[in-house]
Amino acid sequence: MANGKIEDVYELVRRLPASERLRLVEQIARELSSSATEEIKGQRFDWSSIAGCAPGLLEGEDAQTWVSKTRREGDERRQNALRGHR
């Protein structure tokens, strides 16, 4: 749709009462949600796209241990930065 047509439609929508505009937004959201769900069906996630994101896990480290350690290290870095240490 050309930009001018979008503006024309928007002007028409702006004239509607708030309740009708809200109803229109809900209807559009439902339609988009349904369309997105249909697009996703049948698609497979490419797990190789996240390779290397959690290097410790590939070396046999427990996932929860790795998450806890990574969070603790991040907290320590932030605390040191706040204190002026690097």
N, C-alpha and C positions, 0 to 999 in steps of 0.2 A: 504494500500500500504506500502510495506516495506520501511524503511528509505533510503536504497540504491537506490531504484527505484525513490524516490522523488528527490534525488540528481541527478540522471541521467536525469530526465525530466527537472530539473532546468538548468542543463548544456545546454540542447538543447534550452531552452527558452532564455538563456543568449546570444546565438548566433544570435538571431533574431534582426532585426533593432528595434530601440526604438519605432517607431510607431506601429509595429506589436506586440511588448510586451504590449504596452498600450491597443491595441485592445483586446488582450487576457485577460488582467486584467479586462477590462470592461465587456467582455463576461462572465467571471467567476463570477464577482460581480452581474451581472444581474441574472445569474442562481441561485446563492446563495440566493439572495433577493427573488426570486420567490419561492425557496424551503422553506425558512424561513416563508414566508407568508402562504404557504400551511400548514406548521406544526402548525402555530398559529391558523388557522381557526378551529373552533369547540372547542377550549380550553376555559375554563372559568377561570376568575381570582378568586383566593381564597381571598376574602376581609378580612377574619379572620386573614390572615397573617400579616396585618398591624394594628391589634388591639393594642391600647395603644400608638401608635405613636404620637397622638395629644390629650393628655388627657383632656385639657380644652374644646375641642369641644364636648365631650360627656356630659359635664355638662351644655350645653345650651349656651355656649359663641359663639358669632358670629364669623364665620371663618375669616373674614378679620380683625376683632379686635384682634383675637388670633395671626394671622400672624404678624400684626404690632407690637403687644406687644412683641412677641418672638424675632423679629428682633431688636427692640429697646434694649431689655435686652442683646442680644448678642453683639450689638454695645457698650453698656456700659461696659460689661465685657472686651471686647477687648481694649477699651480706658483705663480702669483701669490697665490692664496688661501692656500696653505700658508705663503708668506713674509709674509703679513699685508697684502698689497697688494690693492687692489680694482680 
